[in-house]
Amino acid sequence: MDWINLFHFPRRIYERLYSFCIARPSFGTCGKALNIKPSVSVTNPQYVFLGNYITINKNSVLLAIDEDRSGQSYSPHLEIGDHVYLGLQVHINCANYVKLGSGILVANNVHISDVNHGYKEIDSLPFDQPLQVGKVEIGENTWIGQGAVIVGDVKIGKHCVIGANAVVSGHFEDFSVIVGVPARTVKRYHFQKKEWLKI
């Protein structure tokens, strides 16, 4: 039986206790007011560095990869800034460097990864090949829409909008609206006109 039911704790109190007493001490660093749901999965939390006022919703996964099945070792650094909200079932993989700046809003079912599986050796399974490792940086105050996939070697500027179901790879400037498969910039903020303009 789940001890939450055994002791009749209200779920909100249980989640706060979990965030403060169980999850918090295991991270590399952790700021104040962490709200992490008990169903969140964190692998190698010592490589995960959290700021202040972070919410990580149900069934999300933070995966810091320090070794793959081929025996290759990695030194992951997964960093999340202040005031970041991760929706339901957000999956973040990191074998090298993933940074989410402050003020980022991430919708449900988003996948963020600095790695791809290798495929060059046609006589080997993808799982048994070394990972292809990049670096992911997402600027502050960015909004990432439902189902977006951000993978590989990616740099997204600050105050961007990532459209729902976009597949994002490459570098994008600040104040951009990024949509599509593969993702491209369709709008950028014009400071003189004070509006978002199509490009």
ABEGO torsion letter per residue (X at the ends): XBAAAAAGBBAAAAAAAAAAAAAAAABABBBBGBBBBAABBBBGAAABBBBBGBBBBBGBBBBBBABBAAGBBBBBBBBBBBGBBBBBGBBBBBABBBBBBBGBBBBBGBBBBABBBBAABAABBAAABBBBBBBBBBBBGBBBBBGBBBBEBBBBBBGBBBBBGBBBBEBBBBGBBBBEOBBBBABBBBAAAGBBBBX
